[in-house]
Amino acid sequence: MATNKKQGNWQKRTLAVRAGQLRSPFQETCEPLFFTAGYAYENAEEGEARFKGERPGYQYSRISNPTVTMFEQRMAALEGAPVARATTTGMAAVSAVFMAGLKNGDHVVAANALFGSCRYVLENVMSRFGVETTFIDGSAIENWQAAMRPNTRMLFLESPSNPTLTVFDLKAISAIADKAGARLVVDSAMASPAIQRPMDFGAHIVVHSTTKWTDGQGRALGGMILCRQDFLDENLNLFLRNTGPIISPFNAWLHLKSLETLDLRMKQHCENAAKVADFLATQKKVKKVLYPFRPDHPQHNLARAQMSGGGGIVTFEVEGGKNAAFKLANALGLIDVSNNFGDAKSLITHPETTTHQKLTPEMRAEQGVTSELLRLSVGLEDVGDLCEDLEQALKVA
Ligand SMILES: *Cc1c(COP(=O)(O)O)cnc(C)c1O
């Protein structure tokens, strides 16, 4: 295997197309899909040397695979991360970071604005292993500092958060983690590396659901952990190779190839979403619009400082509660009702009854997930068609 050219001082678009490519002796232009579980050794001595870590090379695809390596290296280049490991799903990435990085007696501080499954893992799984989590309103910096304990080992947040698009001050929160010798873990799934690089602001670990914007076409599940070398060596590597949440080569190949167009797609998603947000804000039946790059977003300045685009998600509230929200969703003729996001197709979600259904009413209230809240993942369709669809559905609601 040969690496493709020297990775020089390339810009984002070049890295997205070129970073991490490995070429076989056939010199193929398109990254190959290595669909293999195992690898043959030249001789028994070679097998021994690879298992001892004395010689480089692949051993078994639960440990690593060339297609997966290419995906990891390209993602690391885009995030500005030292190292990366790909997983089966975003939740496998999140769970592995907690399981590998925490032990009995450790404490976590997490923003309460969390994706339902992330909250479940902390509250219902990690607690069984003696890891306690304090959930806070993370939009006020002093709340992070106040929740710190001598045994706090991780700080966890999603920025922007799902579904209410709260943006957190990564620089200030990572400084709190640094002072305590803890790690800030950022779930950046809602943004994607095209518009946000949390490590530039001091985050120690970044996790992604590559199912979302990276795939971008709603085809395959995947996740990614990006971190520094010490966390990989001391915590993650042995955990992953022995517990097995590694991504399938096929899904890794899809997401690797998707990275080539991520920046172009996100640019269009952001442009469409900004227009849809502005359109919704003019509608009488819309009570509130949340979009990070609109001046009326609570953390607008912070969003502009941390992100290079407002993202593809617009969250809004309609007048008339759950009934109106359901009527609106049901009246849409172009936009699909779904719980996913990050697709070329526009998708609308009612978080209270789907993604955030398992939370208690109190938890939903903390996060601002109301009955009339809808999360719209703005796709790549013509933005005029999208606004027309929303306009006619708002009439019905
Ligand atoms: C979707 C999502 C996840 C989970 O990712 P999967 O690939 O579905 O497992 C985690 N965090 C956030 C913020 C998400 O949106």
PDBQT file of the ligand as one rigid body, heavy atoms in Angstrom, charges set to zero:
ROOT
HETATM    1  C1  LIG A 401     -27.879  10.930  15.809  1.00  0.00    +0.000 C 
HETATM    2  C2  LIG A 401     -27.060  11.426  16.922  1.00  0.00    +0.000 A 
HETATM    3  C3  LIG A 401     -26.321  10.544  17.705  1.00  0.00    +0.000 A 
HETATM    4  C4  LIG A 401     -26.371   9.058  17.496  1.00  0.00    +0.000 C 
HETATM    5  O1  LIG A 401     -25.859   8.667  16.281  1.00  0.00    +0.000 OA
HETATM    6  P1  LIG A 401     -26.251   7.251  15.596  1.00  0.00    +0.000 P 
HETATM    7  O2  LIG A 401     -25.352   7.194  14.409  1.00  0.00    +0.000 OA
HETATM    8  O3  LIG A 401     -27.695   7.322  15.268  1.00  0.00    +0.000 OA
HETATM    9  O4  LIG A 401     -25.966   6.212  16.617  1.00  0.00    +0.000 OA
HETATM   10  C5  LIG A 401     -25.569  11.066  18.731  1.00  0.00    +0.000 A 
HETATM   11  N1  LIG A 401     -25.531  12.389  18.976  1.00  0.00    +0.000 NA
HETATM   12  C6  LIG A 401     -26.215  13.269  18.239  1.00  0.00    +0.000 A 
HETATM   13  C7  LIG A 401     -26.142  14.722  18.552  1.00  0.00    +0.000 C 
HETATM   14  C8  LIG A 401     -27.008  12.820  17.184  1.00  0.00    +0.000 A 
HETATM   15  O5  LIG A 401     -27.723  13.693  16.476  1.00  0.00    +0.000 OA
ENDROOT
TORSDOF 0
